[in-house]
């Protein structure tokens, strides 16, 4: 038996493995000084 999902438009998509990525919510102010420091003083982020 194949695993599948059906979209709103009725399209059936089968899969062997289903990976769900919920994403990320950025909050630069959670770490004191981060918002001001990104891009300076050797502070960088791949999320900016």
Buried (B, 14 or more C-beta within 10 A) or exposed (E): EEEEEEEEEEEEEEEEEEEEEEEEEEEBEEEEEEEEBBEEEEEEEEEE
